[in-house]
């Protein structure tokens, strides 16, 4: 495995979208075309499957130095109400655009720290959202909770509003690692909120772990997994730490580069954690995710409905996903659009009656074909094509570039399909890169992505 890590450890996207954000064609993007694509996609999506909503709640009381999210560090909770006002005003702008009441299939509150917000403001946000929308059949609503500030009242309030899934950011339990990443939270805090969530009625409780953190050792990762298994969450995300200080500036400079594990050490940490999870009965799903058999994500894998978008892995695909809040990204399937990242500028646009999109990308036919292949690989570890669907002029070049993976026994290229083996799953980002025509045609002049291992 060591020689494969050395061979394939290169910068690469995580493929929550294709094309990836650095390769969006910003010059040809128009907000008018974006809004038309939203209306068209809504007509298809709303009656057949519903739509998805992602709401970005950006406030955090403290800066965690492992984090690459768009956030605003503050202890001023008086900012909650104006931000909720802006979110609801933005939602009104989208609802005014649509002809029917949206049926919301998936709703996710991300951050930042959603549980920074009081239960009163969260309740006002969600009830305000549904003044102009309905719940779709088979809906699943989720939020990200910080173990240190998620209260029983938070859990009960959101459960009563229809939320059934919560994920808690754990990262690592080792005190040295927690100090390095500025995320101090005891095991007892995680245990308390996990047990509270289960008692309240949440049918899916997740824990997010990270491998490759500064000062993280073999004993640290094993201790973290051991403690996690004691609590037996329904879903576990085992994320690779993405070290991108050239993007996030001082937010990821709370430690020395020498404190980070080498590529071989980092992969070893992953394999230790993965094997422990598999031995405990968890099932590997997509990239970086594990679930028990009763979890909706595992069932979606069996049924072939698992999807991946800017919210990560989801149990079902909706054609339209609307992102609300500063920096949020929306997806109409034929177009991507991102909101203004600056809080004050975002707020000003919304209160002028302007949907706060500042950049995006319209997918052409080639983009749609490649997107489907990469989505198949990221969710099912396979993809296929024939003479009528899935073909594109450069497919032979892409298949030729996969020969090295085939020689390393990571995958098998069949006549009209690709099958990724178990041994190849850790290199799925690299395999997807063989299909990434944007990346292949225009090599970046600087590092844009984190390392794949």
Secondary structure, 3 states (H helix, E strand, C coil): CHHHHHHHCCECCCCCCCCCHHHCCCCCCCHHHHHHHHHHHHHHHHHHCCEEEEEEECEECCCCCCCCCCCEECCCCCHHHHHHHHHHHHHHHHHHHCCCCEEEEEEEEEECCHHHCCHHHHHHHHHHHCCCEEEEEEEEEEEEECCCCCCHHHHHHHHHCCEEEEEEEEECCCHHHHHHHCCCCCHHHHHHHHHHHHHHCCCEEEEEEEECCCCCCHHHHHHHHHHHHHHCCCEEEEEECCCCHHHHHHHHCCCCHHHCCCHHHHHHHHHHHHHHHHHCCCEEECCCEEECCCCHHHHHHHHCCCEEECCEEECCCCCCEEEECCCCEEECCCEEEEECCCHHHHHHHHHCCCCCEEEEEECCHHHHHHHHHHHHHHHHCEEECCCCCCCCCCHHHHHHHCHHHHHCCCEEECCCEEEECHHHHHHHHHHHHCCCHHHHHCCCCCCCCCECC
